[in-house]
Amino acid sequence: MSRFLLLDIGAGTLDVLWYDTESVHHYKAVVVSPVRTIAEHAARLTGDLLVTGCEMGGGPVTAVLRERAATHAVVMSASAAATLAHDLAKVRAWGITVVGDDEAEALRRRKTYSHLVLRDVEADRLQRIVEGFGVPYAFDAVAVCAQDHGVPPPGVSHLDFRHSLYRERLDAQPLPQTLLFAAGEIPPVMNRLRSMATSARELPAEEIYVMDSGMAAITGAACDMAARNRERFMVLDIATSHTVCAAMLQGELAGFVEYHTQDITGERLEGLLQDLAAGRLDHAGILAEGGHGAYLRRTAGPEALDTIIATGPKRKMAAGSRLPMVWGAPLGDNMMTGTLGLLEALRLRKKIDPIFYV
C-alpha cells in the first residue's frame, strides 16, 4: 500500500495531500472549501430549487437555501436536509419542503426544478485537482476529516453528546488517532462522517477512512519537528470555524478544549492553554462560558507550556501571546496539518514504517 489521498474539509478551505509512502513523493493543494463553492453555485441557480445529496457542512449553504425559500419553492430530500438541521421540523419552519429521498429522485427526473447536490466530497472536482498534480487518479486509500457533532437523542445537547462519544473512546485509548474510522466502523450517530464516506466511494480507492478534524489537527501538529522527543507539549490549532487546544503527555492525549473561533480572543486562548496544562478545565464549565467542550484525563503540568505548537489558518490570533508559541509547519506547511494528521493516523493503523515529516 502506498498511494494515499488525504482531504481536510474545513469551513474556509479544502486541503488536499497526495502522498506515496514508497517513493515519498507528495503533492498538495489548498482550495476553496466545498461549503463555499456549493453555496456560490446554489446562489447562481434560478427559479425553484430541488436539493438532493447528503449531509455536509452547513453555514453558507444554509444561509443561501433559507434566503431562496423566502422567494421560491425549495424542496430537499431528507438526507440533504440534515445539512441544515437534524430536526426536520425546524427545516420546514423555514419554508422548505422536505420529502423522502425516493420522492426527491422522482422530482429530479421530471426536470422541473433547478437541481443542487450537497456533498462534502466532490469526486469530479477532486479528479481535476489530482490530475493537475500529474499523478494517477487512483488510490490505495482515501482519508477525509471534518467536524461532526453527531445526531443526539431528543433532549440531549449535541455538544454533550459528541463529548460523551469521544470520551468513551479516548478513555479506552488516549490517542487522537483513535478517532480514525474505516468506512464500515463509523458510529451510526456520526451522520456527517458517514455521509462523507458514502460520497468518497465515488473515488477510485480501495479503502475509505474518516476522522474528526480536531483530532486530525492534533495528530498532525504532534508530527512537527518542534514536538520531536518532547515528553510534554501543547497544540493550538486555530481553524476558520473551530479552535482546539490539546495537551500531549508521553505520547498520549492528556486533554483538549474546543471553541468556535469567532467566539474566542487571544487573551482567552492564553487562559485556556494555562488551565489545560494545569488540569483546571472541565466540560460543563467550558460549555457554560460558551465554549464547545473539554476533555481532561491527565495533568500535563506547566512544563508543557514551554512548547506550544500553533497551527491553523487563523493562528495569527496567537501572534501577540505572552506564551512561547512555535509556528508549526508539519511537512513544511501549516495548511497541511490536518491532512498530515490523517496520513500519520493511517500510517499507525497500518503499521507502516515511520515517516520523517520535514
N, C-alpha and C positions, 0 to 999 in steps of 0.2 A: 504494500500500500504506500502510495507516495503523493498523489496529486490531490490537494485539498483546496476547496473554495470556502473562505470564511467571510461572513456577512454580519456586520454590526448595524442594525437598523435603529436609528435614533430619530428624535423629533426634528433635527435640523439636517443631518447628513446620513447617507448610506456609505459606510466604509467597507471597501472590498479588498481582500487579500487573497491572492493565488499563491500557493506555496507547494513546492516539490521537495519532499523530505529526502529524496535520493540525490538530486543534483544540488539541492539547497538554493536553487533559483527562486526568486519571488518577484511578483509584480503587484502593484497596488493602485487604488484609486479612491478618491473622496468625491462623492457626487451628492446631488440634492436628494433628500430623503423621500421615499415613496409617498409619505403622507402629504408632502408638499406638492409633488408632481401630480398626484391624483386629484388633490383639491383644485389645482390650477386647471386640470383637464375638465373636471366637473363644472367649473365656472364658465368654461367655453362652450359647453353643450347648451343647446337651445331647446325650449319647449318643455313638455312633460318629461319626467325622468324615471327610468327604471334602474334600480341599483341591485346588482347581484354580487356574488363572490362570498367572502368570509370576513371574520373579524380581523381588523388591522388597527394600527394606531389611529386615534380619533383626531382631536384638535382641529386643525384647519378643515378636514373633511366634514366633521360635524357642523362647523360653522357654515360652510357652503350649502350643505343639504338643508339645514334649518332655514337659511335665507331663501333658498329656492322654493321650499314648501309654502312660503308666505304668498307666492305669486303663481305657482304652477303645481300640478299634481306630482308628487314624489311617491313612488311605490318601491318598497325594499323587500327583498327576501329576508326571512327570519335570520338566516345565517349572517347576512351582511349587516342587518340592523344591530347586531351585537356590538358593532364598531361604535355606535352612538351611545348605547346603554344596554345593559343586560336585562333591565326591566323594560320589556317591550311596551308596556302601558305608557311609560314615560316618552318613548319614541312616538307613539301615536298621539300623545298630548301635544306634540309639536306640529301636528297637522300632516304627519307622514303615514301613509298606509303600509302596514306590514302584512305580508302574505307568506304562505308556505313556499319552500324552495321549488317544489314542483310547479306550483301556480306561477311563480315568477319566471320559470323557464318557458312555460306556455306563452306568457306575455311577451317574452323576448322573441319567440319565433314569429309572433304577429307583426313585429317591427313597427308598432305604432308609438313607441317611446324612444327618446334618446337613451342610449344604454351606457351604464357605467359599471365597471367591475372593480370591486375592492379586494385588495390583497397586498400583503407586505412584500412578498417575494414575486417579482415580475420577471418571468423567465425570458421573455423577448428582450427586455432591456438589459438583463444580465448577460445574455448571449452577445449583444453588441459590445458591452464593456470588456468581456473576457476575450472575444475575438480581436478587439482592439489591442490587447496585450500581445497578440501574436502567438498565442498558445492554443492547444486543442480545447474545444468546448466539451470536455468530458472529465469526470472527477471520480476519484475513489471514494471521497466523502465530501459532503457539504455540511457546514455547521452555521447556524444562524442564531443571533441573540437579539433580544428586545425586552422591553419591560412588560410584564403581565401581572395584573393584580389578582387574577383568578376570578372565579364565579362563586361568591359566598352564598350560603343558605340564607333564606329570608331572615331579616333582623340582625345579621352579623355584618359588621363593618368590613369592607373589602381590605382595608389595611390590617385589621386584626386577623382576618382570615389568611392573608398572604403571609403574615408574620408567623402564624401557627404552622403553616405548611413548611416554611423554611426552617423554623426552629426544630421541628421534628427531625428533619434530615441532617441539619448541622450538629445537633446534639449527638447523633449517632456517628457522624463522620465529619469533623470540623474542618473541612477543606472547601474552598469556594467551588472547585470543580465538581463537587458532589451534585451541584445543580445543573450539570450537563446531562441531558436525556437523549437517548436514541428515540427514533420516531415512535416505536412501539412501547416506550416506557413513560411517556408524558402523562402525568395525572389528568384524569378527565376534567377536573375543575380548572385546569390551566388552558382555557379556551383559545387564547391568542397564540400561545406556543403550539397548540395542536393545529390551529389554522395555518400557521407558518409551515409546519411540517407537511401538511397536505399540499399547500401551494408549491413547496420545494420538490415535490415528486414529479413536477413537470421538468425538472432539471435532469440532465444525463448523469446521474450519480448512483453509485452502488449503495451508499448509506447516507441517511439524513439524521442530523442531530440538532437540538435546540438548547438554549441556555438563557438564563436571566442575564440581562445586560450589565447589571451592577456587579454580579459575581464574575462575569467575564472581564470587566474592567479591573477588578481586584486581582484576578489571576494574571492578567497581562501586566499590570503595574509591578507586581511582585517579581516579574522577569527582568525588570530594569536592572542595569548594571549597578545602580546605587544600592539595590537590595541584596546584592551578591554577598554571601557569607554573613549576613546580618541575622542575629538571633531574634531581634525585635525591631519593628519599624511600623510606620503608618502609611496608609494610602489615602489620597484625597483625589477623587475623580469628579470634576465639575462639568457635567454634560449640559446640553441645551435645556433639557427638561428636568432631569433629576441629578442630585448630588449625593455621592456616597463617601463616607469616611470609614476606614477599616483599620483595625489594629491586628498585626500579624505577630505571632509569638512562636518561636521554634517550629516554623513551617506550617503552623495551624492558624486558623482564623479565630482570634480571641474575641472579636466583637465587631459590630459595624452599626452605623446610624445613617438613615436616609432622609433627605429633604427634597422638596421641589426647589429647583434652582432659583426660581423667581421670588421665593419667599425667604431667602437667606441673605445674610450680609457677611462681609469679611470678618467683622467682629464676632458674630455668632459662630462662624466657622472655627475661629480660634478656640472659643469656649467649648465647642463640641469635640474638637481634637483633644483638648486637655482633659475634658471629662471622660472621654472614651479611654484614654490611656490610663487614667486613674481608676477606672471601673465605677464611675459615678452615674452612668446613664441607665435609664430603664425605658421600656417600650411605652408604657402608659404616660410617662412624663413627657416624652417626645411628642406623642400624639396630642396631648393637652396643649402644647405650645404651638401646634400647627404643623409639626413635622410628619414624616412619612412612617417612622417607626425605628426601633432599635433592637439589637440583639447583643447580649453580653454573656460570655461563658467563662472568661478568664480575664485577669487584670494584667495588661502588658507592662504597666509601670511607666514612670516619667521618662525613662531612658529611651522608650520608643519614639518620643518626640524629637530625638536627635536626628532622625532620618524620616522626613515626610515627603513622599514621592507624589508630586502634584501632576495630574494629567487631565485631559478633557478639553473640549473646545472653549469652555468658559473659565479656564483656570486662571486667567489674569485677575479674577476676583481675589485671588490669594496673593497677588503681587506685593501688596503693602503689609503683609503679615509680619508680626514680630517673631513668629516661629520660623525655624530654619527650613525653608522649602527647597526641595530638589526638583528641578523641572524635568520630569520623567520623559524618556523617549525610547521605550522598548522597541527593538528592531530599528532604532534610529528615527522613529516617527511617533510623536504624541498621538496623532489621529489613528494610529493602528493599535492602540492599547486594547480595545475590545476584541478586535479580530485576532490579535496575538494571544489574548486570553483563551479564545476558542481553540486556537491551534495548540496551545500548551495543555488545555484540558483534554483534547483529543490524543495528544502525544502520551499523556499519563495513562489514559484509559487503555490505549492500545499497546502500551509498554514499548514505545519507540525510543530509540537512543536519545539522550538529552540533546537539545538544540542550543547553540550558543547565540543568543539573541543580541547581536551587535550590528 
